[in-house]
């Protein structure tokens, strides 16, 4: 049967899900603790960079574990990852250009 799992495979899959959930929970708790305790002390750029890096790490972990991408071939992973990097680069470029346009047209 194609969809049948042995008991060992099932227990291993359940353990992987709980491990992934624990890791994601710890990262999320660290983000919340940083935001509530030292968020007002850090420069905004450092704080935002920390949140972006933590969020991207969680997103890649979710994609790899729960969407089973880490079990795929490398070419397939690259065919999904490279367009994602291009999309992120586009969003950053649009944000920078929008900020430039905003400061140019609405000086303080």
N, C-alpha and C positions, 0 to 999 in steps of 0.2 A: 504494500500500500504506500502511495506517495506521501500522504499526509500524516502517517503514523509516526510517533516518536517513542523511543524507548524511555523507560523510567529515568535512566541516567541522563539522557538528552533533555528530558523535561526538567529535571532538577537543576541541571546546568543552566538551562535557559532562564528559569525562575531566579536562580542566584545571580545571573548576569543582569537581569532587570532590577533586582533589589540593589545590587552594587551600583548600577548606573543612577538609580534614584537617590541613593545616599550621597554619591559624589555631587550630583546636581544640587541637592539640598544644602550640602556644606558650602558650595560656592555661592549659592543664593544667600545663605545666612551671613557669610563673610561680606557680601555686597551690602546687605542691609546694615550690618554692624558698622562698616566703614562709613556709610552714609549718615548714620545717626550719631556716631561718636566723633570722628575726625573729619567729617565732611566739610564743616565750616572752617577748619584750620588749614586745609590744603588749598592750593591754587585751583581754580576752576578747570584749567587745562589738564592738570594731573588727575583730578577726580574724574573728569569725563573720559580721559584716556583709560583709566582703570576700569570704569564701567563698560566701555566699548570692548576692551580686551577680554574681560570676564564674560560678557554677553556673547562675543564671537566664539570664545572657547566652549561655552555651553551649547551654542548652536551647532558647532562642528561635532561635539560629543553626541548630541541628540541625533544628528543626521547619521553619524557613524553607527551608533548602537541601536537606536529604535527604528531607523529606516534601513538598517542592515547594509549601509554603504561600505563599511569597512570590510565586508566579506566579498565585495565585488572585485573585478579585475582593475588593475591600475589605469588602463586606458579609459574605462568607463568613469572612474573617479575624476580623472583629469578633464573629461568631456563635460562634467558637471561643475567642477571647481574653477576652471579657467573663466567661463562666462560669469560665474559669481564674482570673481575678482574684478572683472571688467565692470560689472554692475556697481560694485562698491567704489571703484575708482571714479565712475561716472557720478555717483551721488556726492562724493567728496568734492569733485571738480565743480559740480553745480552749486554746492553749498558755499564754496570759496568765491565763485563768480557772483553768486547772489549777494554775499556779504560785501564784495567790492562794489557792486552796483548800488547797494543800499547806502554805503558810506559816501559814494560819489554823488548821489542825488539828494541825500538827506544828511548833510553835514551837521555835526553837533554844535 
